[in-house]
Amino acid sequence: QTVTWCGHEGVVRYIGPVKFAADEWVGVELLEPKGFHNGSAMGVSYFTCTPGHGIFAQAVQLKDRAPAVPPSAAPASPTPAAAAAAKSEVETLPSRTETADGSIS
């Protein structure tokens, strides 16, 4: 996913907890050397990138740069024949009931 941080474009490389702060953080590899590290912080490697290209930010600090999908490029709804064919491929499982002792039969 491509995002911008402080006007700089980058690619998300990590999402999750970090050792240096609470909450979830996003690791981004910036396209230009405007970052602070190589994907490591406090001795922990969260992702790998060229030194000076990595940053960590909270998701609210990032703007999504993914291009909008025009309606003409959106996937079409399946035709009735395709939907029927897909439905016929679904396996029907036997029904299960709970017995008085709590087990399932």
Sequence and secondary structure as in RCSB ss.txt:
>XXXX:A:sequence
QTVTWCGHEGVVRYIGPVKFAADEWVGVELLEPKGFHNGSAMGVSYFTCTPGHGIFAQAVQLKDRAPAVPPSAAP
ASPTPAAAAAAKSEVETLPSRTETADGSIS
>XXXX:A:secstr
 EEEETTEEEEEEEEEEETTEEEEEEEEEESSS SSBSSEETTEESS   TT EEEE GGGEEE      GGGS 
    HHHHHHHHHHS       B TTS B 
